[in-house]
Amino acid sequence: MQTAFETTPVDRPRVRQRVRRERAARWLTIAGLLLPALAVYVVFVLYPMVRAVYFGIYAWNGLGPLEDFVGWENYQRILSDGVFRAALQHNLLLIVLSLGVQLPLALGIALLILVAVVPLVGILILALPFYLLRSSMPFWQALIIGFVLFNVVAVAAVLGWAFVSLEWVAGLLWFMLKTYTFVFIFVWMRGTLPRVRIDQLMGFAWKWLLPASLLNLFVTAAAVIVVRELRG
């Protein structure tokens, strides 16, 4: 006996066919997005590089046709030239110094500014309105208010970025929001409405909630069957 959630053997080829169509559509979308960029890269980067290598195997002055084929002689002359090798060594040294010294130093300075300067500036900016608008407020109280507001803004910014960028964070935040909403409603109702006896609560659960849950189960199963039949 099959339930409403099981897949019959007749439906399995249809499921496989639908999965193949979805996979093909996904790959076509990826190809459609990548092909223009790939075409631009091939035409403006790879093709000029290949043509430069091709021109390098001829003794050519830049004018006229390519007739004097010399093979790899031009490249051998370049590699044996002392000026070219010195320039190549200098460029490699600059690359190594840039990646090994300049980049870590720049990242360290940026991290130092982010950790030390940005919070201080943010606290001062948020504290100044309270200090200027209320002449009776001491500056240290305004700094405390600015510190609290800056932390609230920073946490909200990080959570907002994580909510937009990370799917599991969005799911976790929605789960916590719904959970605390229900808990707030339960505590609110318990503190506002009059208390009920346990026999009244049990009667409500058995006479109303249990039939409602069974009806919900049957309606959901019927809806799944109807949707599956309509999709074919």
Sequence and secondary structure as in RCSB ss.txt:
>XXXX:A:sequence
MQTAFETTPVDRPRVRQRVRRERAARWLTIAGLLLPALAVYVVFVLYPMVRAVYFGIYAWNGLGPLEDFVGWENY
QRILSDGVFRAALQHNLLLIVLSLGVQLPLALGIALLILVAVVPLVGILILALPFYLLRSSMPFWQALIIGFVLF
NVVAVAAVLGWAFVSLEWVAGLLWFMLKTYTFVFIFVWMRGTLPRVRIDQLMGFAWKWLLPASLLNLFVTAAAVI
VVRELRG
>XXXX:A:secstr
   TTS  TTHHHHHHHHHHHHHHHHHHHHHHHHHHHHHHHIIIIIHHHHHHHHHHTB   SSS    B TTHHH
HHHHH HHHHHHHHHHHHHHHHIIIIIHHHHHHHHHHIIIIIHHHHHHHHHHHHHHHH TTS HHHHHHHHHHHH
HHHHHHHHHHHHHHH HHHHHHHHHHHHHHHHHHHHHHHHHHS    HHHHHHHIIIIIHHHHHHHHHHHHHHHH
HHHHHH 
